[in-house]
Amino acid sequence: MASSKLIALFFAFAVVAAATVQPSEARIQGLERQKVLHPSTFHNTPPSPSSLAGGIVPPHPSTASALSPPPPQPTECMTPLIGMMPCMDYLTNLTVLAPPAACCDGLKSVIRDAPICLCHGMNGDMNSLVPRPIDPVRMIILPLACGTLLPLQTLFSCNTQQVPPIMPPMPAPAPADAPASP
């Protein structure tokens, strides 16, 4: 089980790295634009390296969302995961080539509202809810197939935080009234 978590973590890092790497042509265009706009070009002196460092790589669009606080942790994960039920055919049947739109909507909702609940999909706990086993590779690439990214902190929280149970806790049975003694 530990090796599958490492593979999942490695794959997630690869997906995030591939999504955040800028093409070299865009970096060169950004450097040329910086040279044109830099005031030192008017004096025929090259700009200092420290003045270019901030302008070469534009901020990544996800940095604004990375600064927002995470959503509150749910007490159970069944409610958020129900929105992913349209994904089950894609996750359990290798002949289904793409997840349906309703699946992607459900996944995006879980990522937005209860991302820690996705840990149940990555560690295999969701298998207890469906008749056929979920393909772990399909579960890992589901965000990519839906055109969204899973925040890195979600992957870390699967191993560093208490993951809420899938099912809501059962209420304790009320104590039966003891018969009156004579």
DAFENKA-V827933 format. One record per backbone hydrogen bond with DSSP energy under -1.0 kcal/mol. NH is the residue of the N-H (numbers start at 1). CO is the residue of the C=O. Records with the same first field share a line. If there is no record, write none. Layout:
# DAFENKA-V827933
NH = CO / CO
This chain:
# DAFENKA-V827933
5 = 1
6 = 2
7 = 3
8 = 4
9 = 5
10 = 6
11 = 7
12 = 8
13 = 9
14 = 10
15 = 11
16 = 12
17 = 13
18 = 14
19 = 15
20 = 16
21 = 17
27 = 23
28 = 24
29 = 25
30 = 26
31 = 27
32 = 28
33 = 29
34 = 30
35 = 31
36 = 32
37 = 33
38 = 34
41 = 38
42 = 39
43 = 40
45 = 40
52 = 48
53 = 49
55 = 52
56 = 52
63 = 60
66 = 62
77 = 165
78 = 166
81 = 77
82 = 78
83 = 80
84 = 81
85 = 82
87 = 84
88 = 85
91 = 87
92 = 88
93 = 89
96 = 93
104 = 100
105 = 101
106 = 102
107 = 103
108 = 104
109 = 105
110 = 106
111 = 107
112 = 108
113 = 109
114 = 110
117 = 114
118 = 115
119 = 116
120 = 117
122 = 118
123 = 119
126 = 120
127 = 124
128 = 125
129 = 126
135 = 91
139 = 135
140 = 136
141 = 137
145 = 141
146 = 142
147 = 144
148 = 143
154 = 151
156 = 152
157 = 153
158 = 154
159 = 156
160 = 156
161 = 157
